[in-house]
Amino acid sequence: MVKIKSLLFFILTFFRKNVGDIELKMRKGHIEGVCRGKCNAKLTSNYNQILHNMERMSNRCVNLADTKKNPIEKILLEEKLSEVKI
């Protein structure tokens, strides 16, 4: 059970650190789509709100997982995470 919690924390933390980049790419992609006429400009506000809410949910999931970690295990997981490249 401890390994599963550690893996979950690792995945959530990885996602949290990269969700900002993902969100930015998605926003840029939508704007480019609007410029090419493939996306509806009227939906930009709703789309941005959805992306913002996804980022908030990922942060909250990591915060919940983080409350279950002891400090030493958390440091070790963060060191492993810093080695991962996307």
N, C-alpha and C positions, 0 to 999 in steps of 0.2 A: 504494500500500500504506500509506503514511503517513496519508493521509486516512481510510482505512478504520479504522486503529488509533485515530485521533483520534475518529472518530465512535463507535466501540465504547466508548472510555473515557468519552466524553460521556454516552452512554446509560446505562452502568453507574453512573456517578457520580450522574446524575439519579435513577436507581432507588434507589440507596443512600440518598440524602438524603430520599427520600419513602417508603421501605419502612416506616419506623417509623409514619408516619401511616396507611399502608395496613393494617399489622398491627393497630394499635389499632382501626380501623374494623371490621376483620374479627372481632376479639375481641368488641367490643361487639355486633355483629350476631349472633354466636353466642349470647351471653348473652340478648339480646332474644328470639331464637328459642327458647331453653330456657324462658324465662318464658312464652312463648305456646304452648308445647307442640309446636313445630315441629322442635326439635332435641333430640337425646338428651343429657341431662346427663352420662351416663356417658362420653361421648366428649369432654368438655371438656378433660381432661388431654392426650389424644392430639392433639386439634385444636391446642391451644396449643403442644405440642411441634413439630408440623409448621410452624406459623407461625414459631416461634423458629428452627428449622433453615433455613427459607427466608431469614430475615434474615441468618443467619450465612453462607449460601452467597453472597448478594449482596455482603456485605462482602468475602469472600475473592476473588470475581471482580474487584471493583474494585481490591483490593490487588494482584492479579496484573497487571492492566492498568496500574496505577500504576507498577509497577517498570520499565515500558518507556518511560516519558515522561521527557523532559528537563525541567528545572525551569521554563524560560521557557514552553514549550508548555503545561505543566501549569497555570501561573498564568493564561495566556490562556483556556484551556478552563474553568477555574473561574470566571473573570469572566463568560464567556458563560453558564454554568450559573446564576449568580446572577440573571441577567436573565429566566430562564424562569419563568413562573408556571403553576401547575396549578389 
